[in-house]
């Protein structure tokens, strides 16, 4: 099948997703892209440029059987400007993120126009795909409120239409490229011989919550817990002040500061770290450490961290079903619950039917404190408890059924004070 893929922000994780999809797919995927800059203009006017590129590709002889667009594409604009080149070509829109719920700083106001673009693209597509079930839930629960803000002709029935044609398809991840650095000299010290290395690998922006990360590290430092830092991730001309304050405070313990310019450097940083921490307010790409540990600290809609080789049976049970947002308003949506996105999504993994449920740690900050203390062999902080080593080496942490708790996949058995 010939697939014509549209990506107006061909940079970073979006670029890796699309390039990886084209590389591993059995279909012929032809990418039509634009540089990753000026995201607002990409959503406002990128459809004009993409439509021109689509016409050029089709005129050169490529006949698409499917149009694949991401959430930053103004799909109605592309379809209207590229006809008749796309007549009868079904369209799929893949949501990496959405502008209805994307976190905005407290001093900024959400631009409703970009949320409307997401809504119209989902409505125009033949199939809507979300990268996680939680993302689908978040989007469809926010749509009714967006439409209610308008004075008339709110077309609330279109939320049902979008839900019925939606599915969930998790993005792929290929860790094989990291294997060659697993045994390389990355500077990682043997366990217990030096303070553990904590890695930040997110963008240096508000939605990744760097202030929450550094508050946690400051508390560890105030408690005299030793650690070292790798502060990677992409940053721009304007960056949160938290990084500058952290550099002043931890300059002697920072092993790397700034963006990793190539994959080789980034992979070496990953393998050098003992733990990767995510404090993101809104994260659906996920993240991982190929051979270490990942902690997700603040409760939120982000997907639980996933690592290759982890047993899906160790995943926490699914949260209780959320009330349907369209049923709270009474007629005309007061009947049976609407259909939710299930096509293409694997059933949620549950714990085995036994008493061998993974133990739970305390609050997230305490969980990291235990990990750091256990890693460097220091005595536990008063009131925190201690960790004992079990037969298997720790591989990953995932969120527990309670938002404020963490569950170790394997390896750590918390022993709390009496």
VENDA-V174461 format. One record per backbone hydrogen bond with DSSP energy under -0.5 kcal/mol. CO is the residue of the C=O (numbers start at 1). NH is the residue of the N-H. If there is no record, write none. Layout:
CO|NH + CO|NH
//
This chain:
1|3 + 1|28 + 2|65 + 2|66 + 3|5 + 3|30 + 4|68 + 5|32 + 6|70 + 7|34 + 9|11 + 10|36 + 11|14 + 11|15 + 12|16 + 13|17 + 14|18 + 15|19 + 16|20 + 17|21 + 18|22 + 19|23 + 20|24 + 21|25 + 27|29 + 28|3 + 28|30 + 29|31 + 30|5 + 31|33 + 32|7 + 34|10 + 35|37 + 38|42 + 39|43 + 40|44 + 41|45 + 41|46 + 42|46 + 45|48 + 45|49 + 46|50 + 47|51 + 48|52 + 49|53 + 50|54 + 51|55 + 52|56 + 53|57 + 54|58 + 55|59 + 56|60 + 57|62 + 58|61 + 61|63 + 62|64 + 65|90 + 66|4 + 66|68 + 67|69 + 67|92 + 68|6 + 69|94 + 70|73 + 73|75 + 74|78 + 75|79 + 76|80 + 77|81 + 78|82 + 82|85 + 84|87 + 86|89 + 88|90 + 90|67 + 91|126 + 91|127 + 92|69 + 93|95 + 93|129 + 94|71 + 94|96 + 95|131 + 98|102 + 105|108 + 110|112 + 111|114 + 111|115 + 112|116 + 113|117 + 114|118 + 115|119 + 116|120 + 117|121 + 118|122 + 119|123 + 120|124 + 121|125 + 127|93 + 128|167 + 129|95 + 130|169 + 132|136 + 133|137 + 134|138 + 135|139 + 136|140 + 137|141 + 138|142 + 139|143 + 140|144 + 142|146 + 143|147 + 144|148 + 145|149 + 146|149 + 147|150 + 155|158 + 156|159 + 156|160 + 157|161 + 158|162 + 159|163 + 160|164 + 161|165 + 163|166 + 165|128 + 167|130 + 173|175 + 175|178 + 175|179 + 176|179 + 178|181 + 179|182 + 179|183 + 184|186 + 190|193 + 196|198 + 196|228 + 197|274 + 197|275 + 198|230 + 199|201 + 199|277 + 200|232 + 203|205 + 204|240 + 205|208 + 205|210 + 206|209 + 207|281 + 207|282 + 209|213 + 210|214 + 211|215 + 212|216 + 213|217 + 214|218 + 215|219 + 216|220 + 217|221 + 218|222 + 219|223 + 220|225 + 221|224 + 224|226 + 228|198 + 229|255 + 229|256 + 230|200 + 230|232 + 231|258 + 234|204 + 237|239 + 240|243 + 240|244 + 241|245 + 242|246 + 243|247 + 244|248 + 245|249 + 246|250 + 247|251 + 250|253 + 250|254 + 251|254 + 253|229 + 253|255 + 256|231 + 259|261 + 262|266 + 263|267 + 264|268 + 265|269 + 266|270 + 267|271 + 268|272 + 269|273 + 274|293 + 275|199 + 276|295 + 278|297 + 281|301 + 283|303 + 287|306 + 289|291 + 289|292 + 293|276 + 294|397 + 295|278 + 295|297 + 307|310 + 310|312 + 311|314 + 312|315 + 324|327 + 324|328 + 327|330 + 330|333 + 342|345 + 343|168 + 352|354 + 355|357 + 359|408 + 362|406 + 363|367 + 364|368 + 365|369 + 366|370 + 367|371 + 368|372 + 369|373 + 370|374 + 371|375 + 372|376 + 373|377 + 373|378 + 375|192 + 381|384 + 381|385 + 386|415 + 388|413 + 396|409 + 396|410 + 398|407 + 402|405 + 404|364 + 405|400 + 406|361 + 407|398 + 410|395 + 411|390 + 412|414 + 413|388 + 414|416 + 415|386
//
